[in-house]
Amino acid sequence: MAPEYATHGQISVKSDVFSFGVLVLETVSGQKNICFRSGENAEDFLIYAWKHWREGVGSCLIDPALRAQSSSIRNIVRCIHIGLLCVQENVAARPTIVSVVLMLNSFSTTFLVPSGPSFFLCKVASIQNFHFENTTGG
């Protein structure tokens, strides 16, 4: 869900672009955006992805199964870059869906550097309680 909708109830075509970006990042990584766990820590998945991409290690986000079947890690990293452009916190900075299609179809395009995505706090205690109640029948 786009942050501007979650916090202010505002929706636009850029909200759909945000959702598309989340889907791209989830697909490439094999991870869920909902309360992603990095090792022992619960962390915001979009922030995690953005930090790794910014540090030049975006390829570590790629699902091992996808990595094993792909002949071009570079193209997958391009998809991560496009996904991160779509989930930027600033709505105006997100590309239009037409621009996203052009980026996906063009090999010569130089992309802008994405700014950080919105940060959402994951209520780990609530999720742990939910998991505990569901596994114990409570």
Rosetta silent file (secondary structure, phi, psi, omega in degrees, C-alpha in Angstrom):
SEQUENCE: MAPEYATHGQISVKSDVFSFGVLVLETVSGQKNICFRSGENAEDFLIYAWKHWREGVGSCLIDPALRAQSSSIRNIVRCIHIGLLCVQENVAARPTIVSVVLMLNSFSTTFLVPSGPSFFLCKVASIQNFHFENTTGG
SCORE:     score description
SCORE:     0.000 S_00000001
   1 L     0.000  132.080 -179.129    0.000    0.000    0.000 S_00000001
   2 L   -62.017  139.228 -176.702    1.394    3.378   -0.968 S_00000001
   3 H   -60.920  -34.651 -179.343    2.486    5.413    2.067 S_00000001
   4 H   -67.771  -27.687  175.785    0.481    8.468    1.039 S_00000001
   5 H   -78.489  -42.190 -178.968   -2.658    6.335    1.048 S_00000001
   6 H   -64.431  -36.165 -175.701   -1.818    4.614    4.334 S_00000001
   7 H   -95.421  -32.785 -174.328   -1.109    7.876    6.155 S_00000001
   8 H  -126.040   -2.273 -179.126   -3.380   10.446    4.476 S_00000001
   9 L    72.726   15.036 -179.827   -5.893    8.490    2.409 S_00000001
  10 L   -90.081  135.017  179.699   -4.541   10.069   -0.796 S_00000001
  11 L  -133.220  144.622  179.482   -4.500    7.913   -3.903 S_00000001
  12 L  -155.093 -179.570  176.638   -3.228    8.594   -7.417 S_00000001
  13 H   -63.752  -25.544  178.032   -1.733    6.816  -10.405 S_00000001
  14 H   -71.835  -20.109  173.844    1.602    7.066   -8.591 S_00000001
  15 H   -66.054  -39.767  176.712    0.109    4.856   -5.856 S_00000001
  16 H   -65.655  -37.056  177.624   -0.163    2.103   -8.464 S_00000001
  17 H   -63.059  -42.381  177.201    3.450    2.746   -9.473 S_00000001
  18 H   -57.617  -49.174 -179.159    4.467    2.306   -5.823 S_00000001
  19 H   -61.481  -38.900  177.380    2.621   -1.019   -5.656 S_00000001
  20 H   -61.944  -43.532  178.803    4.241   -2.146   -8.902 S_00000001
  21 H   -60.214  -41.078  177.457    7.676   -1.336   -7.464 S_00000001
  22 H   -62.035  -44.506  179.038    6.938   -3.407   -4.371 S_00000001
  23 H   -61.281  -41.180  178.147    5.873   -6.331   -6.570 S_00000001
  24 H   -60.934  -48.503 -177.881    9.066   -6.076   -8.627 S_00000001
  25 H   -65.906  -38.787  176.994   11.255   -6.085   -5.520 S_00000001
  26 H   -65.184  -42.032 -178.328    9.327   -8.964   -3.936 S_00000001
  27 H   -65.004  -46.071 -177.883    9.521  -11.005   -7.144 S_00000001
  28 H   -67.125  -37.536 -175.301   13.239  -10.462   -7.661 S_00000001
  29 H   -90.067  -21.672 -174.283   14.139  -11.137   -4.030 S_00000001
  30 L    74.460   14.337 -178.799   11.666  -13.888   -3.213 S_00000001
  31 L  -109.823  159.561  174.701   10.859  -11.934   -0.030 S_00000001
  32 L   -98.515  145.831  177.148    7.632  -10.397    1.251 S_00000001
  33 L   -72.207  -24.063 -177.149    7.367   -6.706    2.051 S_00000001
  34 L   -76.503  112.258  175.435    5.327   -7.487    5.165 S_00000001
  35 L    45.438   58.364  175.254    7.649   -7.614    8.171 S_00000001
  36 L   -61.357  139.442  177.147   10.727   -8.804    6.353 S_00000001
  37 E  -112.843  127.241  176.593   13.323  -10.375    8.624 S_00000001
  38 E  -109.188   99.031 -175.229   17.009   -9.790    8.035 S_00000001
  39 L    66.767 -123.081 -179.603   18.779  -12.384   10.128 S_00000001
  40 L   -88.360  -10.345 -172.948   17.571  -11.923   13.703 S_00000001
  41 E  -102.763  142.336  169.170   16.139   -8.443   13.102 S_00000001
  42 E   -83.816  133.856 -175.352   12.790   -7.322   11.747 S_00000001
  43 L  -144.337  152.801  175.748   13.492   -4.630    9.200 S_00000001
  44 L   -70.146  121.340 -175.408   11.586   -2.632    6.625 S_00000001
  45 H   -59.774  -43.201 -177.368   12.095   -4.546    3.377 S_00000001
  46 H   -66.088  -40.069  176.513   12.094   -1.471    1.129 S_00000001
  47 H   -64.614  -43.364  178.303   14.689    0.307    3.286 S_00000001
  48 H   -57.725  -47.731 -179.665   16.780   -2.877    3.365 S_00000001
  49 H   -63.428  -44.733 -178.481   16.654   -3.161   -0.436 S_00000001
  50 H   -63.186  -44.479  179.578   17.447    0.526   -0.939 S_00000001
  51 H   -59.635  -45.506 -179.005   20.441    0.430    1.462 S_00000001
  52 H   -66.284  -40.202  177.808   21.929   -2.594   -0.273 S_00000001
  53 H   -63.801  -44.869 -178.455   21.410   -1.099   -3.727 S_00000001
  54 H   -62.583  -33.998  179.596   22.940    2.223   -2.586 S_00000001
  55 L   -81.120    1.421  177.489   25.977    0.395   -1.176 S_00000001
  56 L    83.038   11.950  179.738   26.511   -1.268   -4.558 S_00000001
  57 L  -119.331   37.319  178.851   25.494   -4.733   -3.394 S_00000001
  58 H   -60.188  -26.906 -178.836   21.987   -4.813   -4.840 S_00000001
  59 H   -65.645  -19.510  178.010   22.716   -8.174   -6.408 S_00000001
  60 H   -70.509  -12.749  177.965   22.638   -9.751   -2.919 S_00000001
  61 H   -78.263  -16.332 -173.480   18.866   -9.119   -2.959 S_00000001
  62 L   -70.313  130.678  176.556   18.347  -11.579   -5.815 S_00000001
  63 L   -56.600  130.170 -179.807   16.568  -14.800   -4.889 S_00000001
  64 H   -54.939  -35.520  178.946   19.092  -17.666   -5.182 S_00000001
  65 H   -65.829  -38.837  177.808   16.640  -19.669   -7.316 S_00000001
  66 H   -70.126  -40.553  179.180   16.337  -16.756   -9.749 S_00000001
  67 H   -60.031  -41.190 -177.930   20.099  -16.208   -9.714 S_00000001
  68 H   -67.405  -28.166 -176.809   20.698  -19.861  -10.634 S_00000001
  69 H   -97.310   -5.225 -174.720   18.352  -19.660  -13.628 S_00000001
  70 L   -99.522  141.259  175.448   19.435  -16.270  -14.949 S_00000001
  71 L   -95.905   -6.944 -176.988   22.102  -15.586  -17.509 S_00000001
  72 L  -138.573   90.265  176.232   22.073  -11.860  -16.783 S_00000001
  73 H   -62.503  -32.629 -179.456   22.373  -10.665  -13.201 S_00000001
  74 H   -58.827  -41.408  178.742   22.843   -7.179  -14.632 S_00000001
  75 H   -67.601  -34.162  177.848   19.275   -7.170  -15.996 S_00000001
  76 H   -68.867  -40.701  176.944   17.906   -8.293  -12.646 S_00000001
  77 H   -63.377  -34.954  173.984   19.801   -5.490  -10.887 S_00000001
  78 H   -59.595  -42.299  178.395   18.236   -3.111  -13.449 S_00000001
  79 H   -63.966  -38.562  176.033   14.822   -4.359  -12.329 S_00000001
  80 H   -61.294  -44.852  179.161   15.793   -3.693   -8.703 S_00000001
  81 H   -58.815  -47.062  179.434   16.791   -0.145   -9.694 S_00000001
  82 H   -63.043  -43.598  177.587   13.450    0.392  -11.456 S_00000001
  83 H   -58.521  -41.323  179.279   11.576   -1.051   -8.473 S_00000001
  84 H   -68.352  -33.939  174.395   13.379    1.351   -6.148 S_00000001
  85 H   -62.712  -35.057 -177.803   12.498    4.299   -8.387 S_00000001
  86 H   -73.564  -25.379 -175.362    8.852    3.247   -8.064 S_00000001
  87 L  -103.694   16.922  178.684    8.848    3.109   -4.249 S_00000001
  88 E   -60.134  144.890 -179.528   10.433    6.485   -3.554 S_00000001
  89 L   -62.391  -42.346 -179.841    8.822    8.354   -0.675 S_00000001
  90 L   -73.353  111.733 -177.250    8.392   11.518   -2.751 S_00000001
  91 H   -56.365  -42.114 -177.489    5.356   10.838   -4.952 S_00000001
  92 H   -65.357  -25.517 -179.025    6.484   13.387   -7.556 S_00000001
  93 H   -80.566  -18.091  179.039    9.856   11.625   -7.908 S_00000001
  94 L   -68.722  143.269  177.598    8.268    8.294   -8.826 S_00000001
  95 L   -72.254  161.763  171.202    8.153    7.570  -12.555 S_00000001
  96 L   -76.740  164.011  178.941    4.881    7.245  -14.422 S_00000001
  97 H   -65.788  -30.703  176.036    3.880    3.748  -15.456 S_00000001
  98 H   -63.744  -42.928  177.682    4.616    4.739  -19.063 S_00000001
  99 H   -63.759  -37.782  178.412    8.167    5.655  -18.025 S_00000001
 100 H   -62.061  -44.990  178.812    8.492    2.335  -16.201 S_00000001
 101 H   -61.238  -42.802  178.171    7.499    0.444  -19.357 S_00000001
 102 H   -62.517  -41.883  178.940   10.042    2.448  -21.377 S_00000001
 103 H   -63.687  -41.273 -179.708   12.764    1.703  -18.811 S_00000001
 104 H   -66.564  -30.285 -177.302   11.952   -2.010  -18.868 S_00000001
 105 H   -94.113   -7.653 -175.892   12.085   -2.102  -22.674 S_00000001
 106 L  -111.007  131.986  178.476   15.172    0.065  -23.170 S_00000001
 107 L   -95.858  -10.054 -176.121   18.721   -1.127  -22.662 S_00000001
 108 L  -102.189   -1.784 -176.549   20.338    2.256  -23.262 S_00000001
 109 L   -72.743  134.192  171.343   18.456    4.257  -20.655 S_00000001
 110 L   -96.781  125.321 -176.157   20.417    5.798  -17.825 S_00000001
 111 L   -91.229  153.550  172.523   18.256    5.840  -14.726 S_00000001
 112 L   -69.488  161.757  175.708   18.047    8.477  -12.041 S_00000001
 113 L   -84.713  123.608 -178.502   19.337    7.636   -8.590 S_00000001
 114 L   -72.809  141.764  171.106   16.362    6.746   -6.397 S_00000001
 115 L   -82.436  172.480 -175.300   15.838    8.554   -3.134 S_00000001
 116 L   -67.205  151.008  175.293   14.891    6.512   -0.121 S_00000001
 117 E   -78.677  169.982  175.297   11.535    4.830    0.274 S_00000001
 118 L   -64.940  151.787  177.902    9.135    5.553    3.107 S_00000001
 119 L  -105.661  126.213  175.684    9.904    3.918    6.397 S_00000001
 120 L  -115.850  133.853  175.818    7.192    1.875    8.063 S_00000001
 121 L   -80.495  129.476  178.236    7.550    0.517   11.559 S_00000001
 122 L   -93.082  125.330 -179.914    6.779   -3.147   11.719 S_00000001
 123 L   -82.286   84.972 -174.895    4.977   -4.146   14.884 S_00000001
 124 H   -63.395  -41.303 -178.612    7.053   -7.221   15.603 S_00000001
 125 H   -59.949  -42.654  179.440    5.432   -7.922   18.983 S_00000001
 126 H   -63.997  -40.293 -178.967    1.966   -8.031   17.408 S_00000001
 127 H   -69.878  -40.358  177.804    3.148  -10.349   14.661 S_00000001
 128 H   -63.400  -40.790  177.712    4.916  -12.623   17.129 S_00000001
 129 H   -63.978  -42.082  178.937    1.740  -12.778   19.234 S_00000001
 130 H   -60.100  -45.785 -179.988   -0.324  -13.529   16.125 S_00000001
 131 H   -63.105  -44.269 -179.079    2.058  -16.333   15.172 S_00000001
 132 H   -62.802  -46.190 -179.286    2.054  -17.712   18.733 S_00000001
 133 H   -63.864  -38.552 -178.720   -1.757  -17.614   19.005 S_00000001
 134 H   -73.331  -29.394 -179.406   -2.211  -19.293   15.642 S_00000001
 135 H   -86.275  -20.026  179.907    0.273  -22.066   16.363 S_00000001
 136 H  -102.192   -4.629  179.874   -1.075  -22.765   19.854 S_00000001
 137 L    81.450   12.660 -176.735   -4.738  -22.518   18.933 S_00000001
 138 L   -92.360    0.000    0.000   -5.252  -19.480   21.228 S_00000001
